[in-house]
Amino acid sequence: MKFEEILDDIGGFSKFQFLLLSILCLPRAILPLHFLLHNFISATPPHHCSLRILAKRNESMWSFDPEALAFWIPYQVDGSFSSCRVYSTPHTINISQENKTIICPHGWTYDKSQFGSTTASEWDLVCNDKQLNQALATYFFLGVMFGAIVFGQLSDKFGRRSMLLMALIASTLLGATAAFSTSYVMFAISRALSGLCLSGLSIIGIVLVTTNTSG
């Protein structure tokens, strides 16, 4: 006799199945948060080259006088200040002087009016390193893809309940690890592994729900 037939004989879908369904659906509520998280934690705020000389005069580090910035930072085609380059020497009105630009030698200054801290501003993942910032979402979803394979095999071998608990605990610990990461590599690895565990959490939960409710 199949499990579905036994379930029908003892009353079919009841309060127990409803409670089980509700409990198993709770962890899935956090999945959209993780999937959309990179839109916020990896946002790139407005930035320009850090100017130590001006920084000593103005502690805001962003609201500099545009006229003062114009001596150090070149303009872009759209009229805004360059985000990635700075004059090697102060720009003057001397037209005979060649104004060479270089990549920011002292890092960047970020506008923190919208985002206090992101992966881009924390590890200077801008300009030539902006691909590293964009890759963080890729690492996460690669983990999600492989998690479907890994936890599918493990749940068949060790049991779905055990693997569900392991995925839940591991995703919680990895989420905390990512939040307190001290380096880009540490953050990338923890997010990838977090995606792997969240995928297992989702897939195993669906299987348990479908096998414990009547058709």
C-alpha positions in Angstrom: 0.0 0.0 0.0 1.3 3.4 -1.0 1.8 6.3 1.5 -0.9 8.3 -0.2 -3.4 5.5 0.2 -2.5 5.2 3.9 -2.9 8.9 4.4 -6.4 8.8 2.8 -7.4 5.9 5.0 -6.6 7.8 8.2 -8.4 11.0 7.2 -6.4 12.6 4.4 -5.3 16.2 4.7 -5.8 17.3 8.3 -4.5 19.8 10.9 -1.3 17.9 11.2 -0.6 18.2 7.4 -1.5 21.9 7.5 0.9 22.5 10.4 3.6 20.5 8.7 3.1 22.4 5.5 3.3 25.8 7.3 6.5 24.9 9.2 8.2 23.6 6.0 7.2 26.8 4.2 8.7 29.1 6.8 12.3 28.7 5.7 11.3 29.3 2.1 10.2 32.8 3.1 13.9 33.9 3.4 14.8 32.7 -0.1 13.6 35.9 -1.9 15.6 38.0 0.6 18.8 36.2 -0.3 18.0 36.2 -4.1 17.5 40.0 -4.0 20.2 40.8 -1.4 22.9 41.6 -3.9 20.9 44.4 -5.3 21.6 46.2 -2.0 24.8 44.8 -0.5 26.7 45.0 -3.8 25.4 48.4 -4.9 28.0 50.8 -6.2 27.5 54.3 -4.7 28.7 57.4 -6.4 32.4 57.8 -5.9 35.6 59.7 -6.9 39.3 59.5 -6.2 40.2 60.1 -2.6 42.1 63.4 -2.2 44.2 63.5 0.9 45.0 67.1 0.6 41.3 68.2 0.5 40.3 65.6 3.0 42.4 67.3 5.7 40.4 70.4 5.1 36.9 68.8 4.9 36.0 65.8 7.0 32.8 65.1 5.1 35.0 63.3 2.4 32.3 63.8 -0.2 30.7 67.3 -0.1 33.8 69.0 -1.5 33.6 72.3 -3.3 33.2 71.4 -7.0 35.7 74.2 -7.8 38.2 72.6 -5.6 37.6 69.2 -7.1 38.1 70.5 -10.6 41.7 71.1 -9.8 42.3 67.4 -9.2 39.6 65.4 -10.9 38.9 65.5 -14.7 35.5 65.8 -16.1 33.7 63.1 -18.1 31.8 63.6 -21.3 28.5 64.0 -19.5 30.0 66.8 -17.4 30.3 64.8 -14.1 33.6 64.2 -12.3 35.5 61.1 -13.2 35.0 58.2 -10.9 38.3 56.4 -11.7 41.0 58.9 -12.6 42.7 62.0 -11.1 45.2 64.5 -12.4 48.8 63.6 -11.6 49.4 67.2 -10.7 46.8 69.9 -9.9 45.0 71.2 -13.0 45.7 74.8 -13.6 44.8 77.4 -16.1 48.2 77.2 -17.7 47.3 76.0 -21.2 50.9 75.1 -21.9 50.9 72.4 -19.2 50.0 68.9 -20.2 47.5 67.5 -17.7 48.0 63.7 -17.4 45.6 61.6 -15.5 46.3 58.5 -13.4 44.2 55.8 -11.7 43.3 56.8 -8.1 46.5 56.3 -6.1 44.9 56.7 -2.7 41.7 54.8 -3.1 38.2 56.3 -3.4 35.7 58.4 -1.5 32.1 57.3 -1.5 28.8 59.0 -1.2 27.2 57.4 1.9 23.9 59.3 1.8 22.1 56.2 0.5 24.2 53.2 1.4 26.4 53.2 4.5 28.6 50.4 3.4 28.5 47.9 0.5 30.9 45.4 -0.9 32.0 47.9 -3.5 32.9 50.6 -0.9 34.2 48.1 1.7 36.8 46.5 -0.6 37.1 49.2 -3.3 35.5 47.0 -6.0 35.1 49.8 -8.5 36.7 50.9 -11.8 39.1 48.1 -12.8 37.8 45.8 -10.1 34.1 46.3 -10.7 33.9 42.8 -12.3 34.7 41.3 -8.9 31.7 43.0 -7.4 29.4 41.9 -10.1 30.8 38.3 -9.8 29.5 38.0 -6.2 25.9 37.3 -7.5 27.3 34.8 -9.9 29.1 32.9 -7.1 25.9 32.8 -5.1 23.7 31.4 -7.9 26.4 28.9 -8.9 26.0 27.6 -5.3 22.3 27.5 -5.8 22.7 25.4 -8.9 25.1 22.9 -7.4 23.1 22.7 -4.2 20.2 21.2 -6.1 22.5 18.4 -7.2 24.4 17.9 -3.9 21.5 17.9 -1.5 19.4 15.8 -3.9 22.0 13.0 -3.6 22.6 13.5 0.1 19.0 13.5 1.1 18.4 10.2 -0.7 21.4 8.7 1.1 21.1 10.2 4.7 17.5 11.1 4.9 15.6 14.3 4.0 14.9 15.4 7.6 18.6 15.2 8.6 19.7 17.1 5.4 16.9 19.7 5.9 18.2 20.4 9.4 21.8 20.5 8.3 20.9 22.9 5.4 19.0 25.2 7.8 21.8 25.3 10.4 24.5 25.7 7.8 22.7 28.5 5.9 22.3 30.4 9.2 26.0 30.0 10.1 27.1 31.0 6.6 24.9 34.0 6.6 26.5 35.2 9.8 29.9 34.5 8.4 29.1 36.6 5.3 27.9 39.4 7.4 31.1 39.6 9.4 33.5 38.8 6.5 36.8 40.6 6.7 37.9 40.0 3.1 36.4 39.7 -0.4 37.4 36.0 -0.7 35.8 35.1 2.7 32.6 36.9 1.7 32.5 35.3 -1.8 33.0 31.7 -0.4 30.5 32.1 2.4 27.9 33.5 -0.1 28.5 30.6 -2.5 28.1 28.0 0.2 25.1 29.8 1.5 23.5 29.6 -1.9 24.3 25.9 -1.9 22.6 25.3 1.4 19.6 27.5 0.6 19.0 25.4 -2.6 19.0 22.3 -0.5 16.6 23.9 2.0 14.2 24.7 -0.8 14.3 21.4 -2.7 14.1 19.1 0.4 11.2 21.2 1.8 9.2 20.8 -1.4 9.7 17.0 -1.4 8.7 16.7 2.2 5.6 18.7 1.7 4.5 16.7 -1.4 5.2 13.3 0.3 3.3 14.2 3.5 0.2 15.5 2.0 -2.5 13.6 0.2 -2.9 13.8 -3.6 
